Amino acid sequence: MKPIKLLTISVMAILLSGCLNEKNVSYTTMDNYFQNTTQIITGINGCYNPLRTIIQRRDFWEMTDVATDLLYMSGSTVYNANCDVSPARPGCAAPVWQYGYTGVKNTNDMTYAIDAAVKNGYITKEEAAPLHAETAVLRALYYYILTCTFGDVPFYTEMVTEQNREKIATLPRMSARDTRDYCIAEIHEWIVEKRALPMVRTYEGTEHRAGAAVGLMIAAKMCMWNERWDDAILFIEELESIYGHYADSPDTFGEDYPLTDVPFSKRYVRESIFEMANIVKDYGIQTSSMLASSTLPARTSKAIVENDAAGSEEEDDEIYDEEDGEQLDDNSGFDCYAGICIPELGMSAKPAASVRPNTYLYSRLLPYSSKDLRTGEYSDGATTPRGGSGTLAWRWVGYDPTDEERTSPSVFFFWSSGSSKSRISGSKKPWMGNKFWAFNMHYTKDPNNYKFFRFADALLMKAEVYLHKKEYDKSCKYLNITRTRAGLDPLTFASVYSESEALMEEIRMERAKELVGEFQRKFDLVRWGIWYERTIMYNEGQYISGFIRPCHRYWPIPADQVAYSGNALDNKEYSE
């Protein structure tokens, strides 16, 4: 590929974050403040903080995974999950906008500070290179989130000063394509050309900071949006040079990156490209993973089935409400979750809200209907899901009570109301499984990290790229890597698909199964141009049909930001 040239943008200063809406703002000079690399790294650390605020909020997950064809959340007050949003009531858009542009501001400030430190002789150009590269990667990550959420957004790279503040605050949106092209070029310059960041897996990097792998993944994602297929391959192959080449022998993928690495409770695993950690203090984890607690079954104080020594059990169909897990009867003393007695889980877990899979997803992961290991079938050695003896009549499919490290990879678990496999049906909605849960999880002290980018995602993107390039056998080769790791048989284009649209749907389905809950689905659907159609077709949320409109493919810019810009910004789609 020809070297990527940095996009020249005449207007570099556009709107800033909500934090600049304050009239009294103090400005810190960067000219002499940072005088060595240690101080600069401390400043760059501040560039990460807004990401935590964005990603750790449950409403961001509601927007990216729940308001799609995969998951739903019932309730009239769940704005983001129901698409009950507008410029005056922006929901998740407000913190994404504010903290997204706070992150942009911070990275711009540190870019200026690094240049000033070099100019003043505090650090050398060689010392500055990895620092510049890290800020460029973080800035690209913020713009990736902003463009995926809002589409065309303001773009600027200047340090905000008292002199340019009003100019920056009153300039309009810039094309999302141009924003992405700029970030792609910058990452190519710092990582591919200059090799300014170490080419190592994320978990091998210093303090798990954003390194080359994160930058390459962001650039590949942006190339997918801009349909720059050859450039996407370039960045993914750079990732493969770090994580491993698997196209020629996909059976080795599971050996190097087992499914047991997928659960969110496994921190900084070999496959992770970017994780957002909960804050850990001396007294424990400061904040909870709202994502994980939202996927727990509703907690009850009593069990709904009783066992005797012979393993008999009380019929349970009418004992609990299957949709929200509400306790309807009082039978025994075990801590219970949606009617499933799991004393090993602990007494402190409870859901923040009820998140359930849509038919599109769970019908493709239903236990006993496929070999897909991501369903995580467990029955304690019994021949049926429930077993014939033991202290627990119910079997938590996907949960192994002896596995205290939560190594099972399942996405869902299912319950049955009878003693045979046939009693499991589509009328019994599964809960999200232990991909998100941790053993003895506490709803305010949840140890889960947020996995934002994984290597499997990059390989599935490569499958999609080769489809667009009409190299269908290569597309299948990369698609089969995650399939075979999950226990499924490899597929060939000639024998299974025979046409590109069928293969594309298989890629969409595989991304659904592999990446559910990892903040990718809505962005994928919008990029494919099918978000509204798929969501209106498959989402089973009680209220979403009353609110969803095509304009919701992107979230609205908050009305107060539009007013502050002097109406330079707009929400034209929302006024049609």
KAZIDA-V937886 format. One line per field, one symbol per residue. psi: psi as a letter, one per 40 degrees, with the letter a starting at -180 (. if undefined). Layout:
BEGIN
psi: ???
END
This chain:
BEGIN
psi: iihhhhhhhdhehaiaideeehdghihhhededheidddddddddeeddddddddehdddddddddfaediihiheegdddefgiiddgebddddddddddddddddddddddddddddeediidddddddddddddddddddddddddebhiihieihhiddeddddeeiaiihddddddddddddddddddefeihgiideeihffihaddddddddddddddefgdddddddddddddddihedegeeeddddgideedidehhfidehdhihiihhideahdiihddddeeiihhieiieiiiadeeiihiededihedeehheihdaeihihfehhgdddieeiiidihhiiidddddeehieeieheedghhffeieiddieiiehdihghehheegeefeheidiiiiieaeideehieehhiiiaedeiihfhheefhehihhdhiddddddddddddddefgddddddddedddddeeiiiiidddddeidddddddddddddddeheffddddddddefeddddddddheideddedhideediiihiddddddeffdiifddee.
END
